[in-house]
Amino acid sequence: MRQANASVHVSEIRGRIPIGGHRMLDLTFATQRLPGVSVISVAGEIDSANAGLLDRHIQQTRRMPGEHVVIDLSEARFIGSAGLRVLLNTHTFARQHGGVLHLAAPHPKVARFMDVTQAGTVLHVHATVEEAVIAALRRSPSRLYPSESHRAAGETLTQA
């Protein structure tokens, strides 16, 4: 039996952001590269002051534009509109290049925000990281027949 080659790259990018004048919150990331998909775990609070850190980390993590990406939000306690904009832009970029963005295990506060904003009607949100990885791999163009790959890449955001 052949074992999948996976690597884990933990990059602690700490964005020390002053909150309320005294308290400092960190936004940290860990990346696990699996065949066909990268899983980025995010911990902390994503707001207008540090959403750029998330955006830069996603861009630096991508091995190629059409790569499938899963973002684990189980440790992200808050996401604001700037963080949501990063996720929507990442989704759009991935789709334009034949990839897919999947969100996994959102913290209850993040899940509530996504419900209120109806972001889940555009973004692929899954209850677990495992479900998100499986869904991303099922959408992999390398696993589709050539005609299906072309059709999947041409779908609009609302068809996803």
C-alpha positions in Angstrom: 0.0 0.0 0.0 1.4 3.4 -1.0 1.5 6.0 1.7 0.6 9.6 0.8 3.5 12.1 1.0 2.4 14.9 3.3 4.5 17.6 4.9 3.7 20.0 7.8 5.0 23.5 7.8 4.3 25.3 11.0 5.0 29.0 10.5 4.1 31.0 13.5 3.4 34.4 12.1 2.7 36.5 15.0 0.9 39.8 14.4 1.0 41.6 17.7 -2.0 44.0 17.6 -2.8 46.3 20.4 -6.4 45.8 21.5 -7.9 48.2 24.0 -4.5 49.8 24.6 -3.0 47.0 26.7 -3.9 43.5 25.6 -2.0 42.0 22.7 -3.5 39.3 20.5 -1.6 37.0 18.3 -2.7 35.7 14.9 -0.9 32.4 14.2 -0.9 30.0 11.2 0.2 26.5 10.7 0.3 24.9 7.2 0.1 21.2 6.3 0.7 20.3 2.7 -1.1 17.2 1.5 -1.1 15.9 -2.0 -3.4 18.1 -3.9 -4.4 20.5 -1.1 -2.8 22.7 1.5 -4.5 23.0 4.9 -3.9 26.4 6.7 -4.9 26.5 10.4 -5.7 29.9 11.8 -5.7 30.8 15.5 -6.7 34.2 16.9 -8.9 37.0 15.9 -9.0 38.2 12.3 -9.9 41.9 12.1 -9.1 45.0 10.0 -5.8 45.4 11.8 -4.4 42.0 11.0 -6.4 40.6 8.0 -3.4 41.5 5.8 -1.4 38.9 7.7 -3.9 36.2 6.8 -3.9 37.4 3.1 0.0 37.3 2.9 0.2 33.9 4.6 -2.3 32.4 2.1 -0.4 33.9 -0.8 3.0 32.7 0.5 1.6 29.2 1.2 0.2 28.6 -2.2 2.5 26.6 -4.4 0.6 27.5 -7.5 -2.4 29.7 -8.3 -4.9 26.8 -8.9 -4.0 24.9 -5.8 -6.8 23.8 -3.5 -6.8 25.4 -0.1 -8.6 24.4 3.2 -8.6 27.0 6.0 -9.2 25.5 9.4 -11.1 28.1 11.4 -11.6 26.1 14.6 -9.2 28.3 16.6 -10.2 31.6 15.0 -12.4 33.1 17.7 -13.5 36.1 15.6 -13.6 37.3 12.0 -14.5 40.8 10.9 -15.5 42.1 7.6 -11.8 42.6 6.5 -11.1 38.9 7.3 -14.2 37.9 5.4 -13.0 40.0 2.4 -9.7 38.1 2.5 -11.6 34.8 2.3 -13.9 35.9 -0.5 -10.9 37.3 -2.5 -9.0 34.0 -1.9 -12.1 32.1 -3.1 -12.4 34.2 -6.2 -8.7 33.9 -7.0 -8.7 30.1 -6.5 -11.8 29.7 -8.8 -10.3 31.9 -11.5 -7.2 29.6 -11.6 -9.0 26.2 -11.3 -8.6 25.8 -7.6 -11.1 25.7 -4.7 -11.1 27.3 -1.3 -12.9 25.3 1.5 -13.4 26.5 5.1 -13.4 24.0 7.9 -14.7 23.8 11.4 -15.5 27.4 12.0 -15.6 28.5 15.7 -19.2 29.1 16.7 -18.8 32.9 16.7 -17.3 32.8 13.2 -20.0 30.4 12.0 -22.6 32.9 13.3 -21.0 35.8 11.5 -20.9 33.7 8.3 -24.6 33.0 8.7 -25.5 36.6 9.3 -23.5 37.8 6.3 -24.7 34.8 4.2 -21.0 34.2 3.2 -21.8 30.5 3.3 -23.9 30.9 0.2 -20.7 31.6 -1.7 -18.0 29.9 0.4 -17.7 26.2 0.9 -18.0 25.6 4.7 -17.6 22.2 6.3 -18.0 20.9 9.8 -14.6 19.3 10.0 -11.2 19.6 8.4 -11.5 16.0 7.1 -14.7 16.8 5.3 -13.2 19.9 3.7 -10.1 18.1 2.5 -12.2 15.3 1.0 -14.4 17.8 -0.7 -11.4 19.7 -2.1 -9.8 16.5 -3.4 -13.1 15.5 -5.1 -13.0 18.8 -7.0 -9.4 18.4 -8.0 -9.2 18.8 -11.8 -6.6 16.0 -11.9 -9.3 13.7 -10.7 -11.8 14.8 -13.3 -12.1 13.8 -16.9 -10.9 16.6 -19.2 -14.4 17.7 -20.2 -15.5 17.8 -16.5 -12.4 19.8 -15.6 -13.2 22.4 -18.1 -16.8 22.6 -17.0 -15.9 22.8 -13.3 -13.4 25.7 -14.0 -16.1 27.6 -15.9 -18.7 27.5 -13.1 -19.8 30.8 -11.6 -19.5 31.5 -7.9 -23.2 30.8 -7.3 -22.9 27.4 -9.1 -20.2 26.2 -6.7 
